[in-house]
Amino acid sequence: MQPAALDAFRRLPASDLQPGTAVILSGVEIPGMKDVINALAAQLPDGSIKKALTTPPPKGGKR
């Protein structure tokens, strides 16, 4: 299932990403996802979407 997910993520047009989607993608932890994120980020201008994509979500937290 992971190869299919990575293939689907690779097909996403970077220009169609929204900040919320970028935040979700940045938190996906499957082998190879970092490469997909880097490829998408390389296609984006500096700004909020690129920052959301390349900034990992915080781990843990208080309950």
All heavy atoms as TSV, in Angstrom:
chain	resi	resn	atom	element	x	y	z
A	1	MET	N	N	0.817	-1.188	0.000
A	1	MET	CA	C	0.000	0.000	0.000
A	1	MET	C	C	0.865	1.258	0.000
A	1	MET	O	O	0.482	2.255	-0.577
A	1	MET	CB	C	-0.913	-0.008	1.216
A	1	MET	CG	C	-1.886	1.097	1.216
A	1	MET	SD	S	-3.199	0.637	2.330
A	1	MET	CE	C	-3.921	2.172	2.646
A	2	GLN	N	N	2.017	1.221	0.645
A	2	GLN	CA	C	2.875	2.401	0.690
A	2	GLN	C	C	3.343	2.834	-0.691
A	2	GLN	O	O	3.326	4.040	-0.983
A	2	GLN	CB	C	4.058	2.160	1.613
A	2	GLN	CG	C	3.666	2.117	3.060
A	2	GLN	CD	C	4.832	1.816	3.973
A	2	GLN	OE1	O	5.951	1.570	3.526
A	2	GLN	NE2	N	4.588	1.807	5.270
A	3	PRO	N	N	3.755	1.913	-1.580
A	3	PRO	CA	C	4.160	2.364	-2.914
A	3	PRO	C	C	3.010	3.055	-3.663
A	3	PRO	O	O	3.230	4.049	-4.352
A	3	PRO	CB	C	4.588	1.076	-3.624
A	3	PRO	CG	C	5.001	0.161	-2.515
A	3	PRO	CD	C	4.057	0.485	-1.374
A	4	ALA	N	N	1.795	2.566	-3.494
A	4	ALA	CA	C	0.646	3.202	-4.153
A	4	ALA	C	C	0.400	4.595	-3.582
A	4	ALA	O	O	0.086	5.531	-4.329
A	4	ALA	CB	C	-0.598	2.330	-3.987
A	5	ALA	N	N	0.558	4.741	-2.279
A	5	ALA	CA	C	0.369	6.046	-1.653
A	5	ALA	C	C	1.438	7.028	-2.139
A	5	ALA	O	O	1.133	8.167	-2.489
A	5	ALA	CB	C	0.418	5.923	-0.129
A	6	LEU	N	N	2.686	6.587	-2.184
A	6	LEU	CA	C	3.758	7.460	-2.667
A	6	LEU	C	C	3.521	7.872	-4.116
A	6	LEU	O	O	3.733	9.027	-4.482
A	6	LEU	CB	C	5.112	6.764	-2.536
A	6	LEU	CG	C	5.702	6.696	-1.142
A	6	LEU	CD1	C	6.978	5.864	-1.147
A	6	LEU	CD2	C	5.975	8.074	-0.598
A	7	ASP	N	N	3.066	6.939	-4.929
A	7	ASP	CA	C	2.780	7.251	-6.332
A	7	ASP	C	C	1.686	8.310	-6.428
A	7	ASP	O	O	1.792	9.254	-7.220
A	7	ASP	CB	C	2.373	5.978	-7.074
A	7	ASP	CG	C	2.226	6.213	-8.556
A	7	ASP	OD1	O	3.121	6.846	-9.156
A	7	ASP	OD2	O	1.204	5.775	-9.129
A	8	ALA	N	N	0.669	8.186	-5.614
A	8	ALA	CA	C	-0.419	9.172	-5.623
A	8	ALA	C	C	0.083	10.536	-5.165
A	8	ALA	O	O	-0.266	11.564	-5.766
A	8	ALA	CB	C	-1.563	8.699	-4.726
A	9	PHE	N	N	0.913	10.563	-4.146
A	9	PHE	CA	C	1.461	11.837	-3.666
A	9	PHE	C	C	2.365	12.482	-4.716
A	9	PHE	O	O	2.379	13.694	-4.867
A	9	PHE	CB	C	2.238	11.652	-2.356
A	9	PHE	CG	C	1.377	11.246	-1.189
A	9	PHE	CD1	C	1.833	10.307	-0.284
A	9	PHE	CD2	C	0.121	11.795	-0.986
A	9	PHE	CE1	C	1.050	9.936	0.802
A	9	PHE	CE2	C	-0.661	11.431	0.091
A	9	PHE	CZ	C	-0.193	10.492	0.985
A	10	ARG	N	N	3.116	11.654	-5.458
A	10	ARG	CA	C	3.997	12.190	-6.509
A	10	ARG	C	C	3.197	12.853	-7.624
A	10	ARG	O	O	3.697	13.733	-8.303
A	10	ARG	CB	C	4.854	11.069	-7.104
A	10	ARG	CG	C	6.014	10.690	-6.262
A	10	ARG	CD	C	6.938	9.696	-6.978
A	10	ARG	NE	N	7.864	9.136	-6.043
A	10	ARG	CZ	C	7.763	7.931	-5.500
A	10	ARG	NH1	N	6.789	7.118	-5.838
A	10	ARG	NH2	N	8.657	7.509	-4.640
A	11	ARG	N	N	1.982	12.405	-7.832
A	11	ARG	CA	C	1.142	12.939	-8.908
A	11	ARG	C	C	0.450	14.252	-8.535
A	11	ARG	O	O	-0.126	14.902	-9.396
A	11	ARG	CB	C	0.081	11.917	-9.296
A	11	ARG	CG	C	0.661	10.690	-9.929
A	11	ARG	CD	C	-0.429	9.739	-10.288
A	11	ARG	NE	N	0.115	8.436	-10.604
A	11	ARG	CZ	C	-0.516	7.545	-11.314
A	11	ARG	NH1	N	-1.717	7.801	-11.781
A	11	ARG	NH2	N	0.035	6.385	-11.558
A	12	LEU	N	N	0.491	14.611	-7.260
A	12	LEU	CA	C	-0.158	15.856	-6.847
A	12	LEU	C	C	0.539	17.047	-7.492
A	12	LEU	O	O	1.757	17.183	-7.380
A	12	LEU	CB	C	-0.076	16.025	-5.321
A	12	LEU	CG	C	-0.925	15.126	-4.465
A	12	LEU	CD1	C	-0.579	15.337	-2.989
A	12	LEU	CD2	C	-2.392	15.401	-4.695
A	13	PRO	N	N	-0.211	17.909	-8.151
A	13	PRO	CA	C	0.419	19.128	-8.664
A	13	PRO	C	C	0.742	20.060	-7.489
A	13	PRO	O	O	-0.129	20.387	-6.692
A	13	PRO	CB	C	-0.660	19.755	-9.552
A	13	PRO	CG	C	-1.699	18.699	-9.748
A	13	PRO	CD	C	-1.580	17.761	-8.588
A	14	ALA	N	N	1.985	20.440	-7.376
A	14	ALA	CA	C	2.401	21.303	-6.265
A	14	ALA	C	C	1.588	22.590	-6.245
A	14	ALA	O	O	1.259	23.111	-5.182
A	14	ALA	CB	C	3.889	21.604	-6.356
A	15	SER	N	N	1.233	23.082	-7.414
A	15	SER	CA	C	0.487	24.341	-7.496
A	15	SER	C	C	-0.933	24.224	-6.941
A	15	SER	O	O	-1.561	25.234	-6.636
A	15	SER	CB	C	0.438	24.831	-8.938
A	15	SER	OG	O	-0.212	23.865	-9.759
A	16	ASP	N	N	-1.429	23.001	-6.781
A	16	ASP	CA	C	-2.778	22.790	-6.244
A	16	ASP	C	C	-2.801	22.607	-4.734
A	16	ASP	O	O	-3.871	22.509	-4.142
A	16	ASP	CB	C	-3.430	21.565	-6.888
A	16	ASP	CG	C	-3.841	21.801	-8.328
A	16	ASP	OD1	O	-3.780	22.966	-8.790
A	16	ASP	OD2	O	-4.213	20.822	-9.005
A	17	LEU	N	N	-1.629	22.514	-4.109
A	17	LEU	CA	C	-1.588	22.286	-2.660
A	17	LEU	C	C	-2.152	23.476	-1.897
A	17	LEU	O	O	-1.899	24.629	-2.241
A	17	LEU	CB	C	-0.154	22.039	-2.189
A	17	LEU	CG	C	0.464	20.695	-2.518
A	17	LEU	CD1	C	1.900	20.659	-2.023
A	17	LEU	CD2	C	-0.326	19.561	-1.910
A	18	GLN	N	N	-2.893	23.166	-0.865
A	18	GLN	CA	C	-3.407	24.156	0.070
A	18	GLN	C	C	-2.633	23.975	1.373
A	18	GLN	O	O	-2.089	22.899	1.642
A	18	GLN	CB	C	-4.914	23.932	0.308
A	18	GLN	CG	C	-5.756	24.086	-0.938
A	18	GLN	CD	C	-5.710	25.510	-1.470
A	18	GLN	OE1	O	-5.857	26.461	-0.731
A	18	GLN	NE2	N	-5.497	25.637	-2.773
A	19	PRO	N	N	-2.587	25.002	2.230
A	19	PRO	CA	C	-1.814	24.874	3.477
A	19	PRO	C	C	-2.201	23.653	4.321
A	19	PRO	O	O	-1.329	22.959	4.831
A	19	PRO	CB	C	-2.107	26.176	4.219
A	19	PRO	CG	C	-2.399	27.162	3.141
A	19	PRO	CD	C	-3.124	26.361	2.075
A	20	GLY	N	N	-3.479	23.379	4.451
A	20	GLY	CA	C	-3.911	22.242	5.260
A	20	GLY	C	C	-3.420	20.917	4.703
A	20	GLY	O	O	-2.994	20.028	5.451
A	21	THR	N	N	-3.464	20.781	3.391
A	21	THR	CA	C	-2.979	19.560	2.748
A	21	THR	C	C	-1.470	19.429	2.945
A	21	THR	O	O	-0.971	18.342	3.213
A	21	THR	CB	C	-3.310	19.570	1.249
A	21	THR	OG1	O	-4.703	19.791	1.079
A	21	THR	CG2	C	-2.921	18.259	0.593
A	22	ALA	N	N	-0.769	20.540	2.836
A	22	ALA	CA	C	0.677	20.525	3.025
A	22	ALA	C	C	1.033	20.093	4.446
A	22	ALA	O	O	1.970	19.315	4.649
A	22	ALA	CB	C	1.264	21.899	2.717
A	23	VAL	N	N	0.279	20.566	5.423
A	23	VAL	CA	C	0.524	20.179	6.819
A	23	VAL	C	C	0.306	18.680	6.990
A	23	VAL	O	O	1.115	17.994	7.628
A	23	VAL	CB	C	-0.385	20.975	7.786
A	23	VAL	CG1	C	-0.344	20.396	9.189
A	23	VAL	CG2	C	0.014	22.445	7.799
A	24	ILE	N	N	-0.745	18.163	6.409
A	24	ILE	CA	C	-1.021	16.721	6.516
A	24	ILE	C	C	0.088	15.915	5.858
A	24	ILE	O	O	0.589	14.946	6.428
A	24	ILE	CB	C	-2.391	16.384	5.907
A	24	ILE	CG1	C	-3.497	16.962	6.787
A	24	ILE	CG2	C	-2.562	14.869	5.738
A	24	ILE	CD1	C	-4.877	16.932	6.170
A	25	LEU	N	N	0.491	16.309	4.658
A	25	LEU	CA	C	1.552	15.581	3.955
A	25	LEU	C	C	2.853	15.602	4.744
A	25	LEU	O	O	3.577	14.606	4.764
A	25	LEU	CB	C	1.779	16.173	2.566
A	25	LEU	CG	C	0.678	15.939	1.540
A	25	LEU	CD1	C	1.040	16.618	0.222
A	25	LEU	CD2	C	0.432	14.462	1.323
A	26	SER	N	N	3.152	16.720	5.381
A	26	SER	CA	C	4.404	16.806	6.133
A	26	SER	C	C	4.432	15.843	7.312
A	26	SER	O	O	5.504	15.493	7.794
A	26	SER	CB	C	4.649	18.235	6.614
A	26	SER	OG	O	3.745	18.584	7.641
A	27	GLY	N	N	3.273	15.394	7.747
A	27	GLY	CA	C	3.200	14.466	8.873
A	27	GLY	C	C	3.112	13.005	8.481
A	27	GLY	O	O	3.118	12.129	9.342
A	28	VAL	N	N	3.058	12.717	7.180
A	28	VAL	CA	C	2.987	11.324	6.721
A	28	VAL	C	C	4.359	10.685	6.892
A	28	VAL	O	O	5.356	11.179	6.379
A	28	VAL	CB	C	2.524	11.249	5.244
A	28	VAL	CG1	C	2.594	9.821	4.738
A	28	VAL	CG2	C	1.118	11.799	5.098
A	29	GLU	N	N	4.381	9.604	7.627
A	29	GLU	CA	C	5.649	8.938	7.928
A	29	GLU	C	C	5.713	7.576	7.272
A	29	GLU	O	O	5.487	6.555	7.914
A	29	GLU	CB	C	5.832	8.827	9.440
A	29	GLU	CG	C	5.967	10.176	10.122
A	29	GLU	CD	C	6.222	10.060	11.609
A	29	GLU	OE1	O	6.466	8.942	12.104
A	29	GLU	OE2	O	6.151	11.102	12.277
A	30	ILE	N	N	6.008	7.576	5.987
A	30	ILE	CA	C	6.252	6.325	5.275
A	30	ILE	C	C	7.581	6.483	4.537
A	30	ILE	O	O	7.959	7.593	4.158
A	30	ILE	CB	C	5.105	5.945	4.303
A	30	ILE	CG1	C	4.850	7.043	3.277
A	30	ILE	CG2	C	3.847	5.593	5.056
A	30	ILE	CD1	C	3.812	6.670	2.224
A	31	PRO	N	N	8.300	5.385	4.360
A	31	PRO	CA	C	9.582	5.467	3.664
A	31	PRO	C	C	9.403	6.074	2.270
A	31	PRO	O	O	8.505	5.693	1.525
A	31	PRO	CB	C	10.037	4.012	3.570
A	31	PRO	CG	C	9.346	3.323	4.700
A	31	PRO	CD	C	8.012	4.024	4.821
A	32	GLY	N	N	10.242	7.036	1.963
A	32	GLY	CA	C	10.190	7.690	0.663
A	32	GLY	C	C	9.388	8.976	0.641
A	32	GLY	O	O	9.451	9.735	-0.324
A	33	MET	N	N	8.634	9.245	1.694
A	33	MET	CA	C	7.789	10.438	1.714
A	33	MET	C	C	8.613	11.715	1.747
A	33	MET	O	O	8.225	12.722	1.150
A	33	MET	CB	C	6.823	10.384	2.896
A	33	MET	CG	C	5.767	11.437	2.847
A	33	MET	SD	S	4.766	11.260	1.354
A	33	MET	CE	C	3.787	12.720	1.453
A	34	LYS	N	N	9.756	11.686	2.412
A	34	LYS	CA	C	10.610	12.878	2.477
A	34	LYS	C	C	11.041	13.300	1.072
A	34	LYS	O	O	11.082	14.482	0.756
A	34	LYS	CB	C	11.820	12.593	3.373
A	34	LYS	CG	C	12.676	13.791	3.639
A	34	LYS	CD	C	11.950	14.786	4.510
A	34	LYS	CE	C	12.899	15.886	4.927
A	34	LYS	NZ	N	12.217	16.986	5.558
A	35	ASP	N	N	11.335	12.330	0.222
A	35	ASP	CA	C	11.714	12.642	-1.160
A	35	ASP	C	C	10.558	13.290	-1.914
A	35	ASP	O	O	10.760	14.223	-2.694
A	35	ASP	CB	C	12.173	11.382	-1.900
A	35	ASP	CG	C	13.471	10.821	-1.349
A	35	ASP	OD1	O	14.271	11.589	-0.784
A	35	ASP	OD2	O	13.687	9.600	-1.492
A	36	VAL	N	N	9.349	12.794	-1.692
A	36	VAL	CA	C	8.167	13.365	-2.335
A	36	VAL	C	C	7.961	14.802	-1.857
A	36	VAL	O	O	7.711	15.710	-2.658
A	36	VAL	CB	C	6.913	12.507	-2.054
A	36	VAL	CG1	C	5.655	13.190	-2.552
A	36	VAL	CG2	C	7.065	11.131	-2.688
A	37	ILE	N	N	8.086	15.017	-0.552
A	37	ILE	CA	C	7.921	16.363	0.011
A	37	ILE	C	C	8.973	17.316	-0.562
A	37	ILE	O	O	8.656	18.440	-0.939
A	37	ILE	CB	C	7.968	16.311	1.551
A	37	ILE	CG1	C	6.678	15.682	2.072
A	37	ILE	CG2	C	8.188	17.694	2.149
A	37	ILE	CD1	C	6.673	15.381	3.548
A	38	ASN	N	N	10.207	16.851	-0.651
A	38	ASN	CA	C	11.270	17.698	-1.196
A	38	ASN	C	C	10.999	18.047	-2.658
A	38	ASN	O	O	11.242	19.179	-3.085
A	38	ASN	CB	C	12.631	17.026	-1.046
A	38	ASN	CG	C	13.097	16.981	0.388
A	38	ASN	OD1	O	12.669	17.765	1.217
A	38	ASN	ND2	N	13.973	16.040	0.693
A	39	ALA	N	N	10.501	17.090	-3.429
A	39	ALA	CA	C	10.197	17.345	-4.838
A	39	ALA	C	C	9.056	18.350	-4.978
A	39	ALA	O	O	9.115	19.250	-5.825
A	39	ALA	CB	C	9.843	16.034	-5.542
A	40	LEU	N	N	8.018	18.208	-4.151
A	40	LEU	CA	C	6.916	19.174	-4.187
A	40	LEU	C	C	7.389	20.556	-3.761
A	40	LEU	O	O	7.066	21.562	-4.398
A	40	LEU	CB	C	5.771	18.707	-3.276
A	40	LEU	CG	C	4.949	17.528	-3.758
A	40	LEU	CD1	C	4.048	17.013	-2.637
A	40	LEU	CD2	C	4.119	17.904	-4.975
A	41	ALA	N	N	8.177	20.613	-2.700
A	41	ALA	CA	C	8.667	21.892	-2.187
A	41	ALA	C	C	9.533	22.606	-3.223
A	41	ALA	O	O	9.495	23.834	-3.328
A	41	ALA	CB	C	9.437	21.683	-0.890
A	42	ALA	N	N	10.302	21.847	-3.992
A	42	ALA	CA	C	11.165	22.448	-5.009
A	42	ALA	C	C	10.358	23.139	-6.103
A	42	ALA	O	O	10.872	24.037	-6.772
A	42	ALA	CB	C	12.069	21.373	-5.618
A	43	GLN	N	N	9.106	22.750	-6.265
A	43	GLN	CA	C	8.251	23.338	-7.295
A	43	GLN	C	C	7.481	24.560	-6.798
A	43	GLN	O	O	6.827	25.230	-7.586
A	43	GLN	CB	C	7.242	22.305	-7.788
A	43	GLN	CG	C	7.860	21.086	-8.412
A	43	GLN	CD	C	6.807	20.049	-8.718
A	43	GLN	OE1	O	5.757	20.363	-9.257
A	43	GLN	NE2	N	7.073	18.802	-8.372
A	44	LEU	N	N	7.561	24.828	-5.503
A	44	LEU	CA	C	6.780	25.913	-4.912
A	44	LEU	C	C	7.626	27.149	-4.654
A	44	LEU	O	O	8.792	27.038	-4.291
A	44	LEU	CB	C	6.175	25.448	-3.579
A	44	LEU	CG	C	5.131	24.349	-3.648
A	44	LEU	CD1	C	4.842	23.817	-2.248
A	44	LEU	CD2	C	3.864	24.863	-4.300
A	45	PRO	N	N	7.010	28.327	-4.800
A	45	PRO	CA	C	7.724	29.543	-4.396
A	45	PRO	C	C	7.744	29.612	-2.867
A	45	PRO	O	O	6.953	28.961	-2.192
A	45	PRO	CB	C	6.859	30.664	-4.978
A	45	PRO	CG	C	5.484	30.080	-5.047
A	45	PRO	CD	C	5.677	28.609	-5.323
A	46	ASP	N	N	8.660	30.411	-2.334
A	46	ASP	CA	C	8.682	30.607	-0.887
A	46	ASP	C	C	7.342	31.200	-0.457
A	46	ASP	O	O	6.784	32.046	-1.149
A	46	ASP	CB	C	9.816	31.545	-0.481
A	46	ASP	CG	C	11.182	30.897	-0.648
A	46	ASP	OD1	O	11.248	29.661	-0.716
A	46	ASP	OD2	O	12.180	31.634	-0.716
A	47	GLY	N	N	6.829	30.716	0.654
A	47	GLY	CA	C	5.558	31.210	1.157
A	47	GLY	C	C	4.946	30.237	2.137
A	47	GLY	O	O	5.587	29.269	2.567
A	48	SER	N	N	3.700	30.482	2.494
A	48	SER	CA	C	3.046	29.705	3.547
A	48	SER	C	C	2.860	28.239	3.189
A	48	SER	O	O	2.981	27.368	4.049
A	48	SER	CB	C	1.704	30.331	3.914
A	48	SER	OG	O	0.837	30.335	2.803
A	49	ILE	N	N	2.583	27.936	1.934
A	49	ILE	CA	C	2.356	26.536	1.562
A	49	ILE	C	C	3.671	25.763	1.602
A	49	ILE	O	O	3.729	24.651	2.131
A	49	ILE	CB	C	1.671	26.437	0.198
A	49	ILE	CG1	C	0.274	27.078	0.286
A	49	ILE	CG2	C	1.564	24.982	-0.255
A	49	ILE	CD1	C	-0.466	27.181	-1.011
A	50	LYS	N	N	4.725	26.349	1.080
A	50	LYS	CA	C	6.032	25.681	1.124
A	50	LYS	C	C	6.471	25.498	2.570
A	50	LYS	O	O	6.986	24.437	2.942
A	50	LYS	CB	C	7.055	26.495	0.352
A	50	LYS	CG	C	8.400	25.811	0.225
A	50	LYS	CD	C	9.297	26.586	-0.707
A	50	LYS	CE	C	10.560	25.832	-1.015
A	50	LYS	NZ	N	11.338	26.495	-2.072
A	51	LYS	N	N	6.261	26.503	3.403
A	51	LYS	CA	C	6.637	26.406	4.811
A	51	LYS	C	C	5.834	25.302	5.506
A	51	LYS	O	O	6.382	24.516	6.287
A	51	LYS	CB	C	6.415	27.741	5.515
A	51	LYS	CG	C	6.885	27.748	6.942
A	51	LYS	CD	C	6.760	29.114	7.564
A	51	LYS	CE	C	7.240	29.079	8.997
A	51	LYS	NZ	N	7.181	30.368	9.645
A	52	ALA	N	N	4.533	25.225	5.230
A	52	ALA	CA	C	3.695	24.183	5.832
A	52	ALA	C	C	4.142	22.795	5.397
A	52	ALA	O	O	4.114	21.852	6.180
A	52	ALA	CB	C	2.233	24.404	5.468
A	53	LEU	N	N	4.573	22.689	4.160
A	53	LEU	CA	C	5.001	21.398	3.628
A	53	LEU	C	C	6.329	20.950	4.218
A	53	LEU	O	O	6.531	19.771	4.483
A	53	LEU	CB	C	5.109	21.487	2.096
A	53	LEU	CG	C	5.421	20.205	1.343
A	53	LEU	CD1	C	4.293	19.184	1.535
A	53	LEU	CD2	C	5.604	20.501	-0.128
A	54	THR	N	N	7.218	21.886	4.451
A	54	THR	CA	C	8.571	21.524	4.888
A	54	THR	C	C	8.795	21.624	6.394
A	54	THR	O	O	9.872	21.326	6.870
A	54	THR	CB	C	9.613	22.412	4.165
A	54	THR	OG1	O	9.331	23.788	4.431
A	54	THR	CG2	C	9.599	22.165	2.673
A	55	THR	N	N	7.779	22.046	7.133
A	55	THR	CA	C	7.882	22.117	8.583
A	55	THR	C	C	7.129	20.937	9.187
A	55	THR	O	O	5.905	20.883	9.092
A	55	THR	CB	C	7.294	23.435	9.126
A	55	THR	OG1	O	7.953	24.524	8.489
A	55	THR	CG2	C	7.441	23.530	10.627
A	56	PRO	N	N	7.840	19.987	9.764
A	56	PRO	CA	C	7.156	18.823	10.337
A	56	PRO	C	C	6.220	19.251	11.471
A	56	PRO	O	O	6.531	20.177	12.224
A	56	PRO	CB	C	8.273	17.942	10.880
A	56	PRO	CG	C	9.536	18.494	10.339
A	56	PRO	CD	C	9.275	19.911	9.934
A	57	PRO	N	N	5.081	18.581	11.593
A	57	PRO	CA	C	4.180	18.892	12.697
A	57	PRO	C	C	4.823	18.522	14.025
A	57	PRO	O	O	5.697	17.660	14.073
A	57	PRO	CB	C	2.938	18.037	12.420
A	57	PRO	CG	C	3.396	16.975	11.501
A	57	PRO	CD	C	4.591	17.509	10.764
A	58	PRO	N	N	4.422	19.176	15.106
A	58	PRO	CA	C	5.008	18.853	16.414
A	58	PRO	C	C	4.670	17.421	16.819
A	58	PRO	O	O	3.606	16.911	16.493
A	58	PRO	CB	C	4.377	19.859	17.362
A	58	PRO	CG	C	3.198	20.408	16.660
A	58	PRO	CD	C	3.416	20.215	15.183
A	59	LYS	N	N	5.597	16.813	17.492
A	59	LYS	CA	C	5.395	15.443	17.987
A	59	LYS	C	C	4.878	15.505	19.413
A	59	LYS	O	O	5.240	16.379	20.179
A	59	LYS	CB	C	6.716	14.672	17.988
A	59	LYS	CG	C	7.351	14.554	16.642
A	59	LYS	CD	C	6.764	13.417	15.884
A	59	LYS	CE	C	7.498	13.293	14.556
A	59	LYS	NZ	N	6.970	12.298	13.730
A	60	GLY	N	N	4.053	14.530	19.747
A	60	GLY	CA	C	3.577	14.427	21.124
A	60	GLY	C	C	2.666	15.562	21.524
A	60	GLY	O	O	1.857	16.021	20.756
A	61	GLY	N	N	2.847	16.007	22.716
A	61	GLY	CA	C	2.006	17.071	23.227
A	61	GLY	C	C	1.435	16.685	24.572
A	61	GLY	O	O	1.507	15.527	24.988
A	62	LYS	N	N	0.873	17.624	25.248
A	62	LYS	CA	C	0.283	17.334	26.559
A	62	LYS	C	C	-1.126	16.826	26.389
A	62	LYS	O	O	-1.851	17.239	25.497
A	62	LYS	CB	C	0.289	18.588	27.416
A	62	LYS	CG	C	1.683	19.038	27.770
A	62	LYS	CD	C	1.649	20.183	28.714
A	62	LYS	CE	C	3.075	20.573	29.089
A	62	LYS	NZ	N	3.103	21.577	30.134
A	63	ARG	N	N	-1.505	15.957	27.281
A	63	ARG	CA	C	-2.867	15.420	27.260
A	63	ARG	C	C	-3.648	15.985	28.400
A	63	ARG	O	O	-3.256	16.360	29.384
A	63	ARG	CB	C	-2.844	13.904	27.384
A	63	ARG	CG	C	-2.266	13.295	26.143
A	63	ARG	CD	C	-2.359	11.798	26.273
A	63	ARG	NE	N	-1.732	11.230	25.093
A	63	ARG	CZ	C	-2.226	10.242	24.419
A	63	ARG	NH1	N	-3.328	9.687	24.782
A	63	ARG	NH2	N	-1.614	9.768	23.391
